[in-house]
Amino acid sequence: MSLASDQDRQSETPTGTKPFAGFEWLLAGRYLRTRRREGFVSVIAGFSFLGILLGVATLIIVMSVMNGFRKELLEKIVGVNGHIFATPIDRPLDDYDVVSMRLRAIPGVKLAIPLVEGQALASSQTGNGGVLVRGIREADIKAIPFVGGNVRRGSLDGFDGAGGVAVGKRLADSLGLQAGDSINIISPKGASTPFGTAPRIKAYPIQAIFEIGMTEFDASFVFMPLTEAQAYFNREGDVNVIEIFVDDPDRTQAVRDAIEADAPRPLVLSDWRQRNRSFFNALEVERNVMFIILTLIVLVAALNIVSGLIMLVKDKTADIAIMRTMGATRGTVLRVFLITGAAIGVFGTLAGLALGIVFAKNIKVIMAALNWITGANLWDPTVRFLSDIPSVIDWGEVTSVVLMALVLSLLATLYPAWKAARLDPVQALRMG
């Protein structure tokens, strides 16, 4: 009988709550609520929540804008200038027709465009400015999507025989010109005279006005029929360069190797990576530095979680002691404060994720609204190269940002939760 009674008493002995039971979540939720006595602790928790929210949202927005910058600049710089550039070695490129046709037949090559290039001065009655004149054939200029597909006024039809030029929209606006008006092109390398080289000045009708969307190109590019450019720059039936467009810009090296192996004549080859290496390297460095700087916002918010939880543990010392004397294990206490701190990080991260995605997807609308409210142009394309602020969300980066914020938030809760679990209930009650 005594043995049976002992077994019954042992079966009634409390074994503690299961890990992350409802009791632990309920208690953690009570600690997160604002009460008059713990108001200061709740204020710290609120600032921690806002810090993580703003840190995650800012990281997503800034990284999306940086990705947009790289994508837009890469597409427009490479899309207008080509991917591989072939220049002659031993003699002028007077056989450019044969060479360009051979290059087009190489696998991976989309276009091979012979060009005559030269610096000049464009002027009108209202102003002047330096330009880059590019002699090109009608079929080729129409094949470049960023030019042929972005004609705002006029037309490129009959470009070869019309004797006119195509200019960028910002150049036309700065000179006060419209389609059909005449633009004066001035080159210092003109005809040779007994008194030296005289500048060459010729007026051309503006046949088309295009808008690439990149300030530098729209303000400086003038496209001229190839035969006219050869006559204007004294090229005598040859060209400066053949620009090669490939199917995949990231596989430029493979196509370049194929061209070198099957070139119809000796050529010097360079590609867009060589010509723009410093520019894109600087952009990548800026992107990485911005990521590190903005990560510090999340880190500071995580440190606020540490300070807030330490103050909460100190304030709840008597409560912890009472729970321990009533049978709560150290693991229970640790999990309660772990849930309390992690909740701030998780909800702050999720709120920041939602805010960052909404902002990044609607950044042009938000920028237009800010311009309307302030009455100023907050995005000056003459300073920032692009006409509109770009944004491209990289979901891999978004996932990395969210995981980083969650890990930092969880790590921030470990020490305060461990400190609460190690609290001696006897000493705590004596101090209380």
Secondary structure by P-SEA (a helix, b strand, c coil): caaaaaaaaaaacccccccccaaaaaaaaaaacccccaaaaaaaaaaaaaaaaaaaaaaaaaaaaaaaaaaaaaaaaaaccccbbbbbccccccaaaaaaaaaaacccccbbbbbbbbbbbbbcccbbbbbbbbbbcaaaaaaccccccccccccccccccccbbbbcaaaaaaacccccbbbbbbbcccccccccbbbbbbbbccccccccccccccccbbbccaaaaaaaacccccccbbbbbcccccaaaaaaaaaaaccccbbbbbccccccaaaaaaaaaaaaaaaaaaaaaaaaaaaaaaaaaaaaaaaaaaaaaaaaaacccaaaaaaaaaaaaaaaaaaaaaaaaaaaaaaaaaaaaaaaaaaaaacccccccccccccbbbbbbcaaaaaaaaaaaaaaaaaaaaaaaaaaaaccaaaaaaac
